[in-house]
């Protein structure tokens, strides 16, 4: 019976971690890609184009892209890989504490 309970808890933990990772990893990818837009514009020879009317919009795009994107869950918690790792750490610690209290 205790092995069934352990397997069930492990299965639930892995399932929840997988669901959280399903959201956190792509959110981190989107954030990184948004920052790479600024780098791509800066790396292009935007200053030597034959269209001087594009200089101001390109500068504004670089400035706005440097602020970055933060994807939030419910407007409270930032969703990224750091959040994913922190949740896994807290979950593992809680399981370890619960197991230690049960043995005593």
FENZIKA-V551105 format. One record per pair of residues at least 4 apart in sequence whose ideal C-beta (glycine too) atoms are under 6 Angstrom apart, sorted by sequence separation. I is the first residue (numbers start at 1). J is the second residue. If there is no record, write none. Layout:
i=I j=J
i=I j=J
//
This chain:
i=20 j=24
i=21 j=25
i=36 j=40
i=54 j=58
i=61 j=65
i=73 j=77
i=79 j=83
i=49 j=54
i=72 j=78
i=73 j=79
i=70 j=78
i=71 j=79
i=46 j=58
i=41 j=58
i=41 j=61
i=42 j=62
i=41 j=62
i=38 j=62
i=38 j=65
i=37 j=65
i=38 j=66
i=35 j=68
i=34 j=69
i=31 j=69
i=27 j=71
i=27 j=79
i=28 j=80
i=27 j=80
i=28 j=81
i=24 j=79
i=23 j=79
i=24 j=80
i=24 j=81
i=24 j=83
i=24 j=84
i=21 j=84
i=20 j=84
i=20 j=87
i=17 j=88
//
